[in-house]
Amino acid sequence: MSGALHDKYEIASALRETGLLLNILGENPYKAKAYLQGARAVEGAGEDIGKLVRENASGQV
């Protein structure tokens, strides 16, 4: 997949950045917090995130 995020740290970074931007823009704080929590979950995942997505098991993260 060209242009795809390559590893869980890039994915987590994108989620964290989105959460921070939502906070800065004064958007729903719960939505922003969800992105930040998602970033922590992705970083802490023991499995390859790409593999989980390919197997459509991302709900297990």
Contacts in CASP RR format, 6 or more apart in sequence:
PFRMAT RR
TARGET T0000
AUTHOR 0000-0000-0000
METHOD contacts of the structure
MODEL  1
MSGALHDKYEIASALRETGLLLNILGENPYKAKAYLQGARAVEGAGEDIG
KLVRENASGQV
5 11 0 8 1.000
5 14 0 8 1.000
7 49 0 8 1.000
8 42 0 8 1.000
8 43 0 8 1.000
8 44 0 8 1.000
8 45 0 8 1.000
8 48 0 8 1.000
8 49 0 8 1.000
9 43 0 8 1.000
11 42 0 8 1.000
11 49 0 8 1.000
12 38 0 8 1.000
12 39 0 8 1.000
12 40 0 8 1.000
12 42 0 8 1.000
12 43 0 8 1.000
13 39 0 8 1.000
15 35 0 8 1.000
15 36 0 8 1.000
15 38 0 8 1.000
15 39 0 8 1.000
15 42 0 8 1.000
16 35 0 8 1.000
16 36 0 8 1.000
16 39 0 8 1.000
18 35 0 8 1.000
19 31 0 8 1.000
19 32 0 8 1.000
19 33 0 8 1.000
19 35 0 8 1.000
19 36 0 8 1.000
19 39 0 8 1.000
20 32 0 8 1.000
20 36 0 8 1.000
22 28 0 8 1.000
22 31 0 8 1.000
22 32 0 8 1.000
22 35 0 8 1.000
23 29 0 8 1.000
23 32 0 8 1.000
41 61 0 8 1.000
42 49 0 8 1.000
42 61 0 8 1.000
45 52 0 8 1.000
45 61 0 8 1.000
49 58 0 8 1.000
49 61 0 8 1.000
52 58 0 8 1.000
52 59 0 8 1.000
52 60 0 8 1.000
52 61 0 8 1.000
END
